[in-house]
């Protein structure tokens, strides 16, 4: 077959699937609202999703997407469910069954199990209104009838594409309804590249005794020993009430030594830089790095809410860079 003909076939497949998605878009109605409402009502249990064959693979994707967007969900293998795994379903759970025909034998066993436990809500995703799944579900979404791409209309293609898209639509609609933010998303993706981009100052800052704090009345001789021991190249200067009033860095020590002949006996509040830059703990670490580069500094004080005088952490440029933020 010529390359040109192969490309035509590929484009035809995509065209079939685009048409199927257009039909799905027109099918979004109050049934979608009802399905989503039941999913979001599951507070104490889990959303269990199952399917057979290609629909089972789509069910796995639904479960993974739901879980990553704040809906507690997992995939149940329909075949294994008939051999003991049905016990994973509890009275507090919601079950979603995905089946183009709505008549798969493996799903019939799950439907029968749920029918004996009416506290379990069943959501049916199928394209057949006369199917067992459709008739026995508490809520249903009727998938549009679509022609599968490829010869003989036999390979699940267009139908699974619409199933996949419906799951994504429910997940994103659920995110918006619950006000699930990018920071919530980060909690479920601690190792992902997005999580790195979304790290905040509070994720990386030094806290507690690790913060190099000294009182403003300490003399420079002692301050030098502390800055050497902490090995951070910076000291946060505080008043008696604990409020931050200044900062001294390694660079400042050189400046002070050149300016004062007997600087070791001078109190730090006489030579410190006043009103050090402080950032909110919820600032993105990437934004903090930009600020450091702009101000030509390597450390930032960190405060909570509007209390800028109370330093709760110290952010060092090294900690940002070591987290692969740039």
Phi and psi in degrees as GROMACS dihedral restraints (atoms count N, CA, C in turn):
[ dihedral_restraints ]
;  ai    aj    ak    al  type     phi  dphi    fc
    3     4     5     6     1   -70.3    20    10
    4     5     6     7     1   151.9    20    10
    6     7     8     9     1   -58.0    20    10
    7     8     9    10     1   -37.5    20    10
    9    10    11    12     1   -62.3    20    10
   10    11    12    13     1   -40.9    20    10
   12    13    14    15     1   -67.4    20    10
   13    14    15    16     1   -36.7    20    10
   15    16    17    18     1   -62.7    20    10
   16    17    18    19     1   -42.4    20    10
   18    19    20    21     1   -64.9    20    10
   19    20    21    22     1   -36.6    20    10
   21    22    23    24     1   -64.0    20    10
   22    23    24    25     1   -43.1    20    10
   24    25    26    27     1   -60.4    20    10
   25    26    27    28     1   -44.4    20    10
   27    28    29    30     1   -60.8    20    10
   28    29    30    31     1   -43.6    20    10
   30    31    32    33     1   -66.1    20    10
   31    32    33    34     1   -34.7    20    10
   33    34    35    36     1   -65.5    20    10
   34    35    36    37     1   -40.6    20    10
   36    37    38    39     1   -59.0    20    10
   37    38    39    40     1   -48.2    20    10
   39    40    41    42     1   -63.6    20    10
   40    41    42    43     1   -36.7    20    10
   42    43    44    45     1   -64.9    20    10
   43    44    45    46     1   -41.5    20    10
   45    46    47    48     1   -58.8    20    10
   46    47    48    49     1   -42.9    20    10
   48    49    50    51     1   -72.3    20    10
   49    50    51    52     1   -34.1    20    10
   51    52    53    54     1   -62.9    20    10
   52    53    54    55     1   -43.4    20    10
   54    55    56    57     1   -61.1    20    10
   55    56    57    58     1   -40.2    20    10
   57    58    59    60     1   -63.7    20    10
   58    59    60    61     1   -40.8    20    10
   60    61    62    63     1   -67.1    20    10
   61    62    63    64     1   -33.9    20    10
   63    64    65    66     1   -65.0    20    10
   64    65    66    67     1   -39.7    20    10
   66    67    68    69     1   -64.6    20    10
   67    68    69    70     1   -40.4    20    10
   69    70    71    72     1   -61.4    20    10
   70    71    72    73     1   -42.9    20    10
   72    73    74    75     1   -57.7    20    10
   73    74    75    76     1   -41.5    20    10
   75    76    77    78     1   -70.9    20    10
   76    77    78    79     1   -20.3    20    10
   78    79    80    81     1   -85.2    20    10
   79    80    81    82     1    -9.6    20    10
   81    82    83    84     1   -68.3    20    10
   82    83    84    85     1   116.2    20    10
   84    85    86    87     1  -146.3    20    10
   85    86    87    88     1  -154.6    20    10
   87    88    89    90     1   -67.2    20    10
   88    89    90    91     1   -23.8    20    10
   90    91    92    93     1   -61.3    20    10
   91    92    93    94     1   -38.7    20    10
   93    94    95    96     1   -62.2    20    10
   94    95    96    97     1   -44.7    20    10
   96    97    98    99     1   -59.2    20    10
   97    98    99   100     1   -43.5    20    10
   99   100   101   102     1   -66.4    20    10
  100   101   102   103     1   -42.8    20    10
  102   103   104   105     1   -60.9    20    10
  103   104   105   106     1   -46.5    20    10
  105   106   107   108     1   -63.4    20    10
  106   107   108   109     1   -40.3    20    10
  108   109   110   111     1   -61.0    20    10
  109   110   111   112     1   -41.8    20    10
  111   112   113   114     1   -67.2    20    10
  112   113   114   115     1   -41.4    20    10
  114   115   116   117     1   -59.6    20    10
  115   116   117   118     1   -46.6    20    10
  117   118   119   120     1   -73.3    20    10
  118   119   120   121     1   -16.1    20    10
  120   121   122   123     1   -78.9    20    10
  121   122   123   124     1    -9.6    20    10
  123   124   125   126     1   -79.0    20    10
  124   125   126   127     1    93.8    20    10
  126   127   128   129     1   -96.6    20    10
  127   128   129   130     1   -43.1    20    10
  129   130   131   132     1   -99.1    20    10
  130   131   132   133     1   -15.1    20    10
  132   133   134   135     1  -111.2    20    10
  133   134   135   136     1  -157.4    20    10
  135   136   137   138     1  -126.2    20    10
  136   137   138   139     1   158.0    20    10
  138   139   140   141     1   -92.9    20    10
  139   140   141   142     1   114.5    20    10
  141   142   143   144     1  -102.6    20    10
  142   143   144   145     1   126.5    20    10
  144   145   146   147     1  -120.8    20    10
  145   146   147   148     1   133.9    20    10
  147   148   149   150     1  -143.5    20    10
  148   149   150   151     1   158.7    20    10
  150   151   152   153     1  -169.1    20    10
  151   152   153   154     1   171.3    20    10
  153   154   155   156     1  -117.8    20    10
  154   155   156   157     1   141.3    20    10
  156   157   158   159     1    65.1    20    10
  157   158   159   160     1  -132.4    20    10
  159   160   161   162     1   -63.1    20    10
  160   161   162   163     1   -35.2    20    10
  162   163   164   165     1   -65.3    20    10
  163   164   165   166     1   -29.0    20    10
  165   166   167   168     1   -67.0    20    10
  166   167   168   169     1   -38.7    20    10
  168   169   170   171     1   -64.0    20    10
  169   170   171   172     1   -41.0    20    10
  171   172   173   174     1   -63.9    20    10
  172   173   174   175     1   -38.2    20    10
  174   175   176   177     1   -61.2    20    10
  175   176   177   178     1   -37.9    20    10
  177   178   179   180     1   -61.5    20    10
  178   179   180   181     1   -41.9    20    10
  180   181   182   183     1   -64.8    20    10
  181   182   183   184     1   -42.0    20    10
  183   184   185   186     1   -56.1    20    10
  184   185   186   187     1   -49.6    20    10
  186   187   188   189     1   -61.8    20    10
  187   188   189   190     1   -41.7    20    10
  189   190   191   192     1   -66.4    20    10
  190   191   192   193     1   -42.2    20    10
  192   193   194   195     1   -68.8    20    10
  193   194   195   196     1   -43.3    20    10
  195   196   197   198     1   -58.5    20    10
  196   197   198   199     1   -47.4    20    10
  198   199   200   201     1   -61.0    20    10
  199   200   201   202     1   -37.8    20    10
  201   202   203   204     1   -77.6    20    10
  202   203   204   205     1   -11.3    20    10
  204   205   206   207     1  -114.0    20    10
  205   206   207   208     1    21.9    20    10
  207   208   209   210     1    92.6    20    10
  208   209   210   211     1     4.5    20    10
  210   211   212   213     1  -103.4    20    10
  211   212   213   214     1   115.4    20    10
  213   214   215   216     1   -68.0    20    10
  214   215   216   217     1   111.8    20    10
  216   217   218   219     1  -145.7    20    10
  217   218   219   220     1   154.6    20    10
  219   220   221   222     1  -150.4    20    10
  220   221   222   223     1   159.2    20    10
  222   223   224   225     1   -89.6    20    10
  223   224   225   226     1   135.7    20    10
  225   226   227   228     1  -113.5    20    10
  226   227   228   229     1   120.2    20    10
  228   229   230   231     1   -68.5    20    10
  229   230   231   232     1   121.2    20    10
  231   232   233   234     1   -63.4    20    10
  232   233   234   235     1   -37.5    20    10
  234   235   236   237     1   -67.3    20    10
  235   236   237   238     1   -45.7    20    10
  237   238   239   240     1   -67.8    20    10
  238   239   240   241     1   -25.2    20    10
  240   241   242   243     1   -60.9    20    10
  241   242   243   244     1   -34.2    20    10
  243   244   245   246     1   -78.4    20    10
  244   245   246   247     1    -3.2    20    10
  246   247   248   249     1  -125.7    20    10
  247   248   249   250     1    36.9    20    10
  249   250   251   252     1   118.3    20    10
  250   251   252   253     1   -26.0    20    10
  252   253   254   255     1   -74.5    20    10
  253   254   255   256     1    -6.6    20    10
  255   256   257   258     1   -59.5    20    10
  256   257   258   259     1   -23.8    20    10
  258   259   260   261     1   -66.3    20    10
  259   260   261   262     1   -12.1    20    10
  261   262   263   264     1   -73.1    20    10
  262   263   264   265     1   -18.8    20    10
  264   265   266   267     1   -85.2    20    10
  265   266   267   268     1   124.3    20    10
  267   268   269   270     1  -111.4    20    10
  268   269   270   271     1   171.3    20    10
  270   271   272   273     1   -67.7    20    10
  271   272   273   274     1   -16.6    20    10
  273   274   275   276     1   -93.4    20    10
  274   275   276   277     1    -1.5    20    10
  276   277   278   279     1   -90.0    20    10
  277   278   279   280     1   164.4    20    10
  279   280   281   282     1  -119.4    20    10
  280   281   282   283     1   135.2    20    10
  282   283   284   285     1  -113.1    20    10
  283   284   285   286     1   130.9    20    10
  285   286   287   288     1  -113.4    20    10
  286   287   288   289     1   123.3    20    10
  288   289   290   291     1  -112.0    20    10
  289   290   291   292     1   127.7    20    10
  291   292   293   294     1  -110.0    20    10
  292   293   294   295     1   121.5    20    10
  294   295   296   297     1  -157.7    20    10
  295   296   297   298     1   123.4    20    10
  297   298   299   300     1   -60.6    20    10
  298   299   300   301     1   -43.2    20    10
  300   301   302   303     1   -87.1    20    10
  301   302   303   304     1   -28.3    20    10
  303   304   305   306     1    72.2    20    10
  304   305   306   307     1    15.2    20    10
  306   307   308   309     1  -127.0    20    10
  307   308   309   310     1     7.5    20    10
  309   310   311   312     1   -59.4    20    10
  310   311   312   313     1   134.8    20    10
  312   313   314   315     1   -59.3    20    10
  313   314   315   316     1   -41.8    20    10
  315   316   317   318     1   -60.5    20    10
  316   317   318   319     1   -36.3    20    10
  318   319   320   321     1   -75.2    20    10
  319   320   321   322     1   -29.5    20    10
  321   322   323   324     1   -58.8    20    10
  322   323   324   325     1   -38.8    20    10
  324   325   326   327     1   -64.1    20    10
  325   326   327   328     1   -39.3    20    10
  327   328   329   330     1   -67.3    20    10
  328   329   330   331     1   -41.6    20    10
  330   331   332   333     1   -61.1    20    10
  331   332   333   334     1   -43.1    20    10
  333   334   335   336     1   -63.2    20    10
  334   335   336   337     1   -39.8    20    10
  336   337   338   339     1   -62.9    20    10
  337   338   339   340     1   -44.3    20    10
  339   340   341   342     1   -67.9    20    10
  340   341   342   343     1   -35.7    20    10
  342   343   344   345     1   -62.7    20    10
  343   344   345   346     1   -24.1    20    10
  345   346   347   348     1   -87.9    20    10
  346   347   348   349     1    -6.2    20    10
  348   349   350   351     1  -130.0    20    10
  349   350   351   352     1    75.5    20    10
  351   352   353   354     1   -66.1    20    10
  352   353   354   355     1    -8.4    20    10
  354   355   356   357     1   -74.2    20    10
  355   356   357   358     1   -15.9    20    10
  357   358   359   360     1   -86.6    20    10
  358   359   360   361     1   124.1    20    10
  360   361   362   363     1   -82.1    20    10
  361   362   363   364     1   136.0    20    10
  363   364   365   366     1  -116.7    20    10
  364   365   366   367     1   126.7    20    10
  366   367   368   369     1  -110.6    20    10
  367   368   369   370     1   126.0    20    10
  369   370   371   372     1  -107.0    20    10
  370   371   372   373     1   128.6    20    10
  372   373   374   375     1  -114.9    20    10
  373   374   375   376     1   105.1    20    10
  375   376   377   378     1  -153.5    20    10
  376   377   378   379     1   164.6    20    10
  378   379   380   381     1  -105.3    20    10
  379   380   381   382     1     1.5    20    10
  381   382   383   384     1  -112.7    20    10
  382   383   384   385     1   111.8    20    10
  384   385   386   387     1   -70.6    20    10
  385   386   387   388     1   -24.4    20    10
  387   388   389   390     1   -94.5    20    10
  388   389   390   391     1     8.7    20    10
  390   391   392   393     1   -77.6    20    10
  391   392   393   394     1   162.0    20    10
  393   394   395   396     1   -62.0    20    10
  394   395   396   397     1   -39.6    20    10
  396   397   398   399     1   -62.8    20    10
  397   398   399   400     1   -46.9    20    10
  399   400   401   402     1   -62.8    20    10
  400   401   402   403     1   -43.5    20    10
  402   403   404   405     1   -72.2    20    10
  403   404   405   406     1   -23.1    20    10
  405   406   407   408     1  -106.5    20    10
  406   407   408   409     1     8.7    20    10
  408   409   410   411     1   -94.0    20    10
  409   410   411   412     1   148.1    20    10
  411   412   413   414     1   -74.5    20    10
  412   413   414   415     1   -29.1    20    10
  414   415   416   417     1  -146.6    20    10
  415   416   417   418     1   145.1    20    10
  417   418   419   420     1  -135.5    20    10
  418   419   420   421     1   154.1    20    10
  420   421   422   423     1  -127.2    20    10
  421   422   423   424     1   118.2    20    10
  423   424   425   426     1   -85.7    20    10
  424   425   426   427     1   110.2    20    10
  426   427   428   429     1   -70.8    20    10
  427   428   429   430     1   145.4    20    10
  429   430   431   432     1   -68.8    20    10
  430   431   432   433     1   146.2    20    10
  432   433   434   435     1   -73.4    20    10
  433   434   435   436     1   123.5    20    10
  435   436   437   438     1  -128.6    20    10
  436   437   438   439     1   154.8    20    10
  438   439   440   441     1   -89.1    20    10
  439   440   441   442     1   128.7    20    10
  441   442   443   444     1   -68.5    20    10
  442   443   444   445     1   144.4    20    10
  444   445   446   447     1   -71.6    20    10
  445   446   447   448     1   149.2    20    10
  447   448   449   450     1    98.9    20    10
  448   449   450   451     1   172.9    20    10
  450   451   452   453     1   -64.4    20    10
  451   452   453   454     1   145.0    20    10
  453   454   455   456     1    66.2    20    10
  454   455   456   457     1     2.7    20    10
  456   457   458   459     1    57.4    20    10
  457   458   459   460     1    39.5    20    10
  459   460   461   462     1  -116.1    20    10
  460   461   462   463     1   -22.5    20    10
  462   463   464   465     1   -88.2    20    10
  463   464   465   466     1   121.4    20    10
  465   466   467   468     1   -59.4    20    10
  466   467   468   469     1   106.8    20    10
  468   469   470   471     1  -134.3    20    10
  469   470   471   472     1   -70.7    20    10
  471   472   473   474     1   -61.3    20    10
  472   473   474   475     1   -39.0    20    10
  474   475   476   477     1   -66.6    20    10
  475   476   477   478     1   -41.4    20    10
  477   478   479   480     1   -73.4    20    10
  478   479   480   481     1   -28.9    20    10
  480   481   482   483     1   -63.6    20    10
  481   482   483   484     1   -42.7    20    10
  483   484   485   486     1   -69.7    20    10
  484   485   486   487     1   -35.8    20    10
  486   487   488   489     1   -61.1    20    10
  487   488   489   490     1   -44.0    20    10
  489   490   491   492     1   -61.1    20    10
  490   491   492   493     1   -45.3    20    10
  492   493   494   495     1   -65.4    20    10
  493   494   495   496     1   -37.2    20    10
  495   496   497   498     1   -63.9    20    10
  496   497   498   499     1   -41.7    20    10
  498   499   500   501     1   -61.2    20    10
  499   500   501   502     1   -42.2    20    10
  501   502   503   504     1   -63.9    20    10
  502   503   504   505     1   -40.3    20    10
  504   505   506   507     1   -62.9    20    10
  505   506   507   508     1   -42.2    20    10
  507   508   509   510     1   -65.8    20    10
  508   509   510   511     1   -40.9    20    10
  510   511   512   513     1   -64.8    20    10
  511   512   513   514     1   -45.9    20    10
  513   514   515   516     1   -69.9    20    10
  514   515   516   517     1   -39.5    20    10
  516   517   518   519     1   -62.8    20    10
  517   518   519   520     1   -37.0    20    10
  519   520   521   522     1   -65.5    20    10
  520   521   522   523     1   -40.6    20    10
  522   523   524   525     1   -57.7    20    10
  523   524   525   526     1   -47.8    20    10
  525   526   527   528     1   -65.9    20    10
  526   527   528   529     1   -41.1    20    10
  528   529   530   531     1   -64.0    20    10
  529   530   531   532     1   -38.1    20    10
  531   532   533   534     1   -89.4    20    10
  532   533   534   535     1     1.1    20    10
  534   535   536   537     1    56.2    20    10
  535   536   537   538     1    41.7    20    10
  537   538   539   540     1   -77.4    20    10
  538   539   540   541     1   114.7    20    10
  540   541   542   543     1   -96.8    20    10
  541   542   543   544     1   175.6    20    10
  543   544   545   546     1   -64.1    20    10
  544   545   546   547     1   -26.5    20    10
  546   547   548   549     1   -75.4    20    10
  547   548   549   550     1   -32.7    20    10
  549   550   551   552     1   -66.4    20    10
  550   551   552   553     1   -41.4    20    10
  552   553   554   555     1   -59.8    20    10
  553   554   555   556     1   -36.8    20    10
  555   556   557   558     1   -61.5    20    10
  556   557   558   559     1   -33.9    20    10
  558   559   560   561     1   -61.0    20    10
  559   560   561   562     1   -32.2    20    10
  561   562   563   564     1   -92.2    20    10
  562   563   564   565     1    -1.1    20    10
  564   565   566   567     1  -132.9    20    10
  565   566   567   568     1    57.8    20    10
  567   568   569   570     1   -63.0    20    10
  568   569   570   571     1   -20.7    20    10
  570   571   572   573     1  -107.4    20    10
  571   572   573   574     1     0.1    20    10
  573   574   575   576     1   -80.7    20    10
  574   575   576   577     1   160.9    20    10
  576   577   578   579     1   -64.3    20    10
  577   578   579   580     1   -33.5    20    10
  579   580   581   582     1   -64.6    20    10
  580   581   582   583     1   -39.4    20    10
  582   583   584   585     1   -60.8    20    10
  583   584   585   586     1   -38.8    20    10
  585   586   587   588     1   -62.2    20    10
  586   587   588   589     1   -43.9    20    10
  588   589   590   591     1   -65.1    20    10
  589   590   591   592     1   -28.7    20    10
  591   592   593   594     1   -96.6    20    10
  592   593   594   595     1     6.2    20    10
  594   595   596   597     1   -60.8    20    10
  595   596   597   598     1   137.9    20    10
  597   598   599   600     1  -103.2    20    10
  598   599   600   601     1   171.7    20    10
  600   601   602   603     1   -57.1    20    10
  601   602   603   604     1   -40.1    20    10
  603   604   605   606     1   -65.2    20    10
  604   605   606   607     1   -23.3    20    10
  606   607   608   609     1   -71.3    20    10
  607   608   609   610     1   -25.4    20    10
  609   610   611   612     1  -117.4    20    10
  610   611   612   613     1   -13.7    20    10
  612   613   614   615     1   -72.2    20    10
  613   614   615   616     1   155.2    20    10
  615   616   617   618     1   -81.6    20    10
  616   617   618   619     1   142.0    20    10
  618   619   620   621     1  -132.6    20    10
  619   620   621   622     1   170.4    20    10
  621   622   623   624     1    59.3    20    10
  622   623   624   625     1  -133.3    20    10
  624   625   626   627     1   -70.6    20    10
  625   626   627   628     1   -13.0    20    10
  627   628   629   630     1   -75.3    20    10
  628   629   630   631     1   -17.6    20    10
  630   631   632   633     1   -73.5    20    10
  631   632   633   634     1   123.9    20    10
  633   634   635   636     1   -77.9    20    10
  634   635   636   637     1    81.1    20    10
  636   637   638   639     1  -102.6    20    10
  637   638   639   640     1   142.6    20    10
  639   640   641   642     1  -140.5    20    10
  640   641   642   643     1   155.8    20    10
  642   643   644   645     1   -75.6    20    10
  643   644   645   646     1   148.4    20    10
  645   646   647   648     1   -64.3    20    10
  646   647   648   649     1   -19.1    20    10
  648   649   650   651     1   -90.8    20    10
  649   650   651   652     1    -3.2    20    10
  651   652   653   654     1   -68.2    20    10
  652   653   654   655     1   142.5    20    10
  654   655   656   657     1   -82.2    20    10
  655   656   657   658     1   159.3    20    10
  657   658   659   660     1   -61.9    20    10
  658   659   660   661     1   -32.0    20    10
  660   661   662   663     1   -58.5    20    10
  661   662   663   664     1   -43.3    20    10
  663   664   665   666     1   -73.8    20    10
  664   665   666   667     1   -35.8    20    10
  666   667   668   669     1   -61.5    20    10
  667   668   669   670     1   -38.8    20    10
  669   670   671   672     1   -63.6    20    10
  670   671   672   673     1   -40.8    20    10
  672   673   674   675     1   -63.7    20    10
  673   674   675   676     1   -40.4    20    10
  675   676   677   678     1   -68.0    20    10
  676   677   678   679     1   -43.5    20    10
  678   679   680   681     1   -65.2    20    10
  679   680   681   682     1   -32.1    20    10
  681   682   683   684     1   -69.7    20    10
  682   683   684   685     1   -40.3    20    10
  684   685   686   687     1   -69.4    20    10
  685   686   687   688     1   -39.5    20    10
  687   688   689   690     1   -72.6    20    10
  688   689   690   691     1   -27.3    20    10
  690   691   692   693     1    56.5    20    10
  691   692   693   694     1    35.7    20    10
  693   694   695   696     1  -113.8    20    10
  694   695   696   697     1    -9.1    20    10
  696   697   698   699     1    73.3    20    10
  697   698   699   700     1    20.1    20    10
  699   700   701   702     1  -157.6    20    10
  700   701   702   703     1   148.2    20    10
  702   703   704   705     1  -130.8    20    10
  703   704   705   706     1   134.9    20    10
  705   706   707   708     1   -95.0    20    10
  706   707   708   709     1   125.2    20    10
  708   709   710   711     1   -98.0    20    10
  709   710   711   712     1   130.4    20    10
  711   712   713   714     1  -125.1    20    10
  712   713   714   715     1   154.9    20    10
  714   715   716   717     1   -81.6    20    10
  715   716   717   718     1   176.4    20    10
  717   718   719   720     1   -60.8    20    10
  718   719   720   721     1   -33.3    20    10
  720   721   722   723     1   -81.0    20    10
  721   722   723   724     1     1.2    20    10
  723   724   725   726     1    93.3    20    10
  724   725   726   727     1    -8.3    20    10
  726   727   728   729     1   -72.3    20    10
  727   728   729   730     1   144.3    20    10
  729   730   731   732     1   -77.7    20    10
  730   731   732   733     1   134.1    20    10
  732   733   734   735     1  -126.9    20    10
  733   734   735   736     1   -11.4    20    10
  735   736   737   738     1  -170.7    20    10
  736   737   738   739     1  -178.2    20    10
  738   739   740   741     1  -150.9    20    10
  739   740   741   742     1   147.8    20    10
  741   742   743   744     1  -133.4    20    10
  742   743   744   745     1   133.0    20    10
  744   745   746   747     1  -117.0    20    10
  745   746   747   748     1   171.3    20    10
  747   748   749   750     1   -54.3    20    10
  748   749   750   751     1   -41.0    20    10
  750   751   752   753     1   -63.3    20    10
  751   752   753   754     1   -36.2    20    10
  753   754   755   756     1   -66.1    20    10
  754   755   756   757     1   -34.7    20    10
  756   757   758   759     1   -60.0    20    10
  757   758   759   760     1   -41.4    20    10
  759   760   761   762     1   -64.9    20    10
  760   761   762   763     1   -41.6    20    10
  762   763   764   765     1   -64.4    20    10
  763   764   765   766     1   -43.3    20    10
  765   766   767   768     1   -65.8    20    10
  766   767   768   769     1   -41.9    20    10
  768   769   770   771     1   -62.2    20    10
  769   770   771   772     1   -34.9    20    10
  771   772   773   774     1   -75.4    20    10
  772   773   774   775     1   -29.8    20    10
  774   775   776   777     1   -84.9    20    10
  775   776   777   778     1   -35.3    20    10
  777   778   779   780     1  -118.1    20    10
  778   779   780   781     1   129.8    20    10
  780   781   782   783     1   -73.8    20    10
  781   782   783   784     1   -32.5    20    10
  783   784   785   786     1  -120.5    20    10
  784   785   786   787     1    49.3    20    10
  786   787   788   789     1   -68.7    20    10
  787   788   789   790     1   -20.4    20    10
  789   790   791   792     1   -64.6    20    10
  790   791   792   793     1   -23.8    20    10
  792   793   794   795     1   -97.5    20    10
  793   794   795   796     1     4.0    20    10
  795   796   797   798     1   -84.6    20    10
  796   797   798   799     1   139.6    20    10
  798   799   800   801     1   -69.1    20    10
  799   800   801   802     1   145.9    20    10
  801   802   803   804     1   -63.7    20    10
  802   803   804   805     1   -28.3    20    10
  804   805   806   807     1   -69.4    20    10
  805   806   807   808     1   -10.0    20    10
  807   808   809   810     1   -86.1    20    10
  808   809   810   811     1   -22.0    20    10
  810   811   812   813     1  -125.0    20    10
  811   812   813   814     1    -4.0    20    10
  813   814   815   816     1   -72.0    20    10
  814   815   816   817     1   160.8    20    10
  816   817   818   819     1   -83.2    20    10
  817   818   819   820     1   125.5    20    10
  819   820   821   822     1   -83.9    20    10
  820   821   822   823     1   157.6    20    10
  822   823   824   825     1    49.9    20    10
  823   824   825   826     1    63.5    20    10
  825   826   827   828     1   -63.6    20    10
  826   827   828   829     1   153.9    20    10
  828   829   830   831     1   -67.0    20    10
  829   830   831   832     1   130.4    20    10
  831   832   833   834     1  -127.6    20    10
  832   833   834   835     1   140.3    20    10
  834   835   836   837     1  -121.2    20    10
  835   836   837   838     1   156.0    20    10
  837   838   839   840     1   -71.2    20    10
  838   839   840   841     1   144.5    20    10
  840   841   842   843     1   -61.5    20    10
  841   842   843   844     1   -21.5    20    10
  843   844   845   846     1   -92.9    20    10
  844   845   846   847     1     2.5    20    10
  846   847   848   849     1   -65.5    20    10
  847   848   849   850     1   142.3    20    10
  849   850   851   852     1   -63.2    20    10
  850   851   852   853     1   138.2    20    10
  852   853   854   855     1   -60.0    20    10
  853   854   855   856     1   -34.8    20    10
  855   856   857   858     1   -62.8    20    10
  856   857   858   859     1   -38.1    20    10
  858   859   860   861     1   -68.7    20    10
  859   860   861   862     1   -37.0    20    10
  861   862   863   864     1   -63.9    20    10
  862   863   864   865     1   -39.3    20    10
  864   865   866   867     1   -63.7    20    10
  865   866   867   868     1   -41.2    20    10
  867   868   869   870     1   -60.7    20    10
  868   869   870   871     1   -42.0    20    10
  870   871   872   873     1   -63.4    20    10
  871   872   873   874     1   -42.8    20    10
  873   874   875   876     1   -59.7    20    10
  874   875   876   877     1   -45.6    20    10
  876   877   878   879     1   -63.7    20    10
  877   878   879   880     1   -39.3    20    10
  879   880   881   882     1   -65.4    20    10
  880   881   882   883     1   -42.2    20    10
  882   883   884   885     1   -88.6    20    10
  883   884   885   886     1    -5.0    20    10
  885   886   887   888     1    58.4    20    10
  886   887   888   889     1    47.9    20    10
  888   889   890   891     1  -128.5    20    10
  889   890   891   892     1   165.6    20    10
  891   892   893   894     1  -116.9    20    10
  892   893   894   895     1    -3.1    20    10
  894   895   896   897     1  -142.0    20    10
  895   896   897   898     1   151.9    20    10
  897   898   899   900     1  -135.1    20    10
  898   899   900   901     1   138.3    20    10
  900   901   902   903     1   -74.0    20    10
  901   902   903   904     1   152.5    20    10
  903   904   905   906     1  -125.6    20    10
  904   905   906   907     1   133.0    20    10
  906   907   908   909     1  -124.7    20    10
  907   908   909   910     1   169.9    20    10
  909   910   911   912     1  -113.8    20    10
  910   911   912   913     1   131.3    20    10
  912   913   914   915     1    56.3    20    10
  913   914   915   916     1  -128.5    20    10
  915   916   917   918     1   -99.3    20    10
  916   917   918   919     1     2.8    20    10
  918   919   920   921     1   -84.6    20    10
  919   920   921   922     1    76.3    20    10
  921   922   923   924     1   -71.1    20    10
  922   923   924   925     1   -18.4    20    10
  924   925   926   927     1   -81.9    20    10
  925   926   927   928     1   -14.3    20    10
  927   928   929   930     1  -103.3    20    10
  928   929   930   931     1   104.2    20    10
  930   931   932   933     1   -81.6    20    10
  931   932   933   934     1   118.5    20    10
  933   934   935   936     1  -104.1    20    10
  934   935   936   937     1    -6.7    20    10
  936   937   938   939     1  -165.7    20    10
  937   938   939   940     1   167.0    20    10
  939   940   941   942     1  -130.3    20    10
  940   941   942   943     1   127.2    20    10
  942   943   944   945     1  -107.2    20    10
  943   944   945   946     1   122.7    20    10
  945   946   947   948     1  -106.6    20    10
  946   947   948   949     1   143.2    20    10
  948   949   950   951     1   -56.8    20    10
  949   950   951   952     1   -35.7    20    10
  951   952   953   954     1   -59.0    20    10
  952   953   954   955     1   -38.3    20    10
  954   955   956   957     1   -68.3    20    10
  955   956   957   958     1   -32.4    20    10
  957   958   959   960     1   -70.2    20    10
  958   959   960   961     1   -49.1    20    10
  960   961   962   963     1   -65.3    20    10
  961   962   963   964     1   -35.2    20    10
  963   964   965   966     1   -71.1    20    10
  964   965   966   967     1   -13.0    20    10
  966   967   968   969     1   -94.2    20    10
  967   968   969   970     1    10.8    20    10
  969   970   971   972     1    65.0    20    10
  970   971   972   973     1    27.8    20    10
  972   973   974   975     1   -95.6    20    10
  973   974   975   976     1   128.6    20    10
